[in-house]
Amino acid sequence: MKAIFRISISMAILMIATMVCKAQNSGGQANGVGIKVKSGNLAFKMVEDGKEEMANFIFDDFGAFFRLEFNDECSIADATAQKAYKLNHADKTYSEEDPFSVLFSLYLLLYVGDNDVAKEYPGYKKLSNRTIAGKSCTAFSFTNDSKTTTLAGWKGLLLFKEAPESSFLATSFTETVPANSFSIPADYKLVENEEKE
């Protein structure tokens, strides 16, 4: 998916931090690439290399706080404080995570089709709007090395992606955030992150 955006992790983090600050300071009317809805709970299905996985993306304050859930694990992050944690629900543990890599995952869920940067993608083509998860989404495709990728989104959120070897489809979206989505449960134990060693 990194090839879609063709941007370094450092640049992505800078864009996220800028987007979050602009959104917070202007009551959500962020300029450029960014989430343009204050809070949400996005359920989606991903298929990569033939493997299907269901996941959830929950966010508040225009992405300043967010949670990504996959199976028994989830990551929670505070973009303004640059703090991130990985929770393991199976054994009720959590570990501190590299905030930059977790924040990069937020960037991968942003939709760039409403921004002029999309027009610079090779073989850019604007497509008709489509309804996904009850939202009217703008869409575009681009072609690189004879491979076409189609993207669709709403208010800065990626709701659909179809590429030769992977796909992404939002199955539902609400603006309701479950209580305690961004906090570590009191009965979870802190463990050392093995990847940091």
C-alpha positions as CSV (number, residue, x, y, z in Angstrom):
1,M,0.0,0.0,0.0
2,K,3.0,2.3,0.5
3,A,3.5,2.4,-3.2
4,I,0.1,4.1,-3.6
5,F,1.2,7.2,-1.8
6,R,4.9,7.3,-2.7
7,I,5.9,9.3,0.3
8,S,8.4,8.6,3.1
9,I,7.3,7.7,6.6
10,S,8.8,11.0,7.9
11,M,6.8,13.0,5.4
12,A,3.7,11.1,6.3
13,I,4.1,11.8,10.0
14,L,4.7,15.5,9.3
15,M,1.5,15.6,7.2
16,I,-0.5,13.8,9.9
17,A,0.7,16.2,12.7
18,T,-0.1,19.2,10.5
19,M,-3.5,17.8,9.5
20,V,-4.5,17.1,13.1
21,C,-3.3,20.5,14.3
22,K,-5.2,22.3,11.5
23,A,-8.4,20.3,12.2
24,Q,-8.3,21.0,15.9
25,N,-7.5,24.7,15.5
26,S,-10.2,25.3,12.9
27,G,-13.0,23.2,14.2
28,G,-12.4,20.4,11.8
29,Q,-12.1,22.3,8.6
30,A,-8.7,20.9,7.8
31,N,-7.0,22.1,4.7
32,G,-5.3,19.6,2.4
33,V,-5.2,15.9,3.0
34,G,-6.9,14.8,6.3
35,I,-10.0,13.5,8.1
36,K,-12.8,16.0,7.8
37,V,-15.2,14.4,10.3
38,K,-14.7,14.7,14.1
39,S,-15.2,11.2,15.1
40,G,-16.0,7.8,13.7
41,N,-16.1,4.0,13.9
42,L,-15.2,2.4,10.6
43,A,-15.5,-1.3,10.1
44,F,-13.7,-2.7,7.1
45,K,-12.6,-5.8,5.2
46,M,-9.1,-6.2,3.8
47,V,-7.9,-8.9,1.4
48,E,-4.2,-9.3,0.8
49,D,-2.5,-12.2,-0.9
50,G,-5.8,-14.1,-0.8
51,K,-6.2,-13.7,3.0
52,E,-9.3,-11.9,4.3
53,E,-9.3,-10.0,7.5
54,M,-11.9,-7.8,9.3
55,A,-10.8,-4.8,11.2
56,N,-12.0,-1.5,12.9
57,F,-10.7,2.0,12.8
58,I,-12.1,4.2,15.6
59,F,-11.0,7.9,15.9
60,D,-11.9,11.1,17.6
61,D,-10.8,14.8,17.4
62,F,-10.2,14.4,13.6
63,G,-7.7,11.6,14.1
64,A,-5.8,13.0,17.1
65,F,-6.9,9.9,19.0
66,F,-7.4,6.6,17.2
67,R,-7.6,2.9,17.6
68,L,-6.9,0.2,15.1
69,E,-8.3,-3.3,15.9
70,F,-7.2,-6.5,14.2
71,N,-8.2,-9.9,15.7
72,D,-7.0,-10.0,19.4
73,E,-4.7,-7.1,19.0
74,C,-5.2,-3.4,18.7
75,S,-3.1,-0.2,18.6
76,I,-4.2,3.0,20.3
77,A,-2.5,6.3,19.7
78,D,-2.5,10.0,20.7
79,A,-1.1,11.9,17.8
80,T,-0.7,15.2,19.7
81,A,1.2,13.6,22.6
82,Q,3.0,11.2,20.2
83,K,2.2,8.2,22.4
84,A,1.1,4.7,21.1
85,Y,0.4,1.4,22.7
86,K,-0.3,-2.1,21.4
87,L,-3.0,-4.1,23.4
88,N,-3.2,-7.9,23.3
89,H,-6.7,-8.8,24.4
90,A,-6.0,-12.6,24.6
91,D,-3.5,-12.3,27.5
92,K,-4.6,-8.8,28.7
93,T,-1.2,-7.1,28.2
94,Y,0.0,-4.0,26.5
95,S,3.3,-2.5,25.4
96,E,4.6,0.8,24.3
97,E,4.9,1.2,20.5
98,D,6.9,3.4,18.2
99,P,4.4,6.3,17.7
100,F,5.7,7.1,14.2
101,S,5.0,3.6,12.9
102,V,1.5,3.6,14.5
103,L,0.8,7.1,13.2
104,F,1.8,6.0,9.7
105,S,-1.0,3.5,9.8
106,L,-3.4,6.4,10.1
107,Y,-1.9,7.9,7.0
108,L,-2.7,4.7,5.1
109,L,-6.4,5.2,5.9
110,L,-6.6,8.7,4.5
111,Y,-8.2,9.3,1.1
112,V,-6.3,11.7,-1.2
113,G,-8.7,11.8,-4.1
114,D,-10.2,15.1,-3.1
115,N,-6.8,16.7,-3.1
116,D,-4.8,18.0,-6.1
117,V,-2.0,15.6,-5.2
118,A,-4.1,12.7,-6.6
119,K,-4.0,14.3,-10.1
120,E,-0.2,13.8,-10.2
121,Y,-0.6,10.0,-9.8
122,P,0.4,8.2,-13.1
123,G,-2.6,7.5,-15.3
124,Y,-5.0,9.4,-13.0
125,K,-8.6,9.1,-14.0
126,K,-11.6,10.6,-12.1
127,L,-14.4,8.1,-11.7
128,S,-18.1,8.4,-11.0
129,N,-19.2,8.7,-7.3
130,R,-20.1,5.5,-5.6
131,T,-22.0,4.7,-2.4
132,I,-19.9,2.7,0.2
133,A,-21.0,2.0,3.8
134,G,-23.9,4.5,3.2
135,K,-21.6,7.4,2.2
136,S,-21.5,9.1,-1.2
137,C,-17.8,8.7,-2.1
138,T,-15.7,10.4,-4.8
139,A,-13.5,8.0,-6.7
140,F,-10.4,7.8,-9.0
141,S,-8.0,5.3,-10.4
142,F,-4.4,5.4,-11.4
143,T,-2.2,3.1,-13.4
144,N,1.4,2.3,-12.7
145,D,3.4,-0.4,-14.5
146,S,0.3,-1.5,-16.2
147,K,-1.4,-2.1,-12.9
148,T,-4.6,-0.2,-12.1
149,T,-5.6,0.8,-8.6
150,T,-9.1,2.3,-7.8
151,L,-9.7,4.3,-4.6
152,A,-12.9,5.9,-3.2
153,G,-13.4,8.0,-0.1
154,W,-15.5,10.3,1.9
155,K,-14.5,13.3,4.0
156,G,-10.8,12.3,3.9
157,L,-11.4,8.7,4.8
158,L,-10.5,5.8,2.5
159,L,-13.6,3.6,2.2
160,F,-12.6,1.5,-0.9
161,K,-9.4,0.3,-2.6
162,E,-9.0,-2.2,-5.3
163,A,-5.5,-3.1,-6.5
164,P,-4.2,-6.2,-8.4
165,E,-3.1,-8.0,-5.2
166,S,-5.2,-6.4,-2.4
167,S,-8.5,-4.8,-1.6
168,F,-10.1,-2.7,1.1
169,L,-13.8,-2.2,1.6
170,A,-15.6,-0.3,4.4
171,T,-18.6,-2.3,5.6
172,S,-20.0,0.2,8.0
173,F,-19.4,3.7,9.4
174,T,-20.9,5.6,12.3
175,E,-19.9,8.8,14.1
176,T,-20.3,7.1,17.5
177,V,-17.2,6.3,19.4
178,P,-17.5,3.5,22.0
179,A,-16.5,4.6,25.6
180,N,-12.9,4.1,26.7
181,S,-11.7,3.4,23.1
182,F,-8.4,5.2,23.6
183,S,-7.5,4.1,27.1
184,I,-5.7,1.0,28.4
185,P,-8.0,-1.2,30.6
186,A,-7.0,-1.2,34.2
187,D,-6.5,-4.9,34.4
188,Y,-4.0,-5.0,31.5
189,K,-0.3,-5.6,32.4
190,L,2.6,-3.6,30.8
191,V,5.1,-5.9,29.1
192,E,8.3,-5.1,27.2
193,N,7.9,-4.7,23.5
194,E,10.2,-7.4,22.0
195,E,10.5,-5.6,18.7
196,K,12.2,-2.7,20.4
197,E,15.1,-4.8,21.8
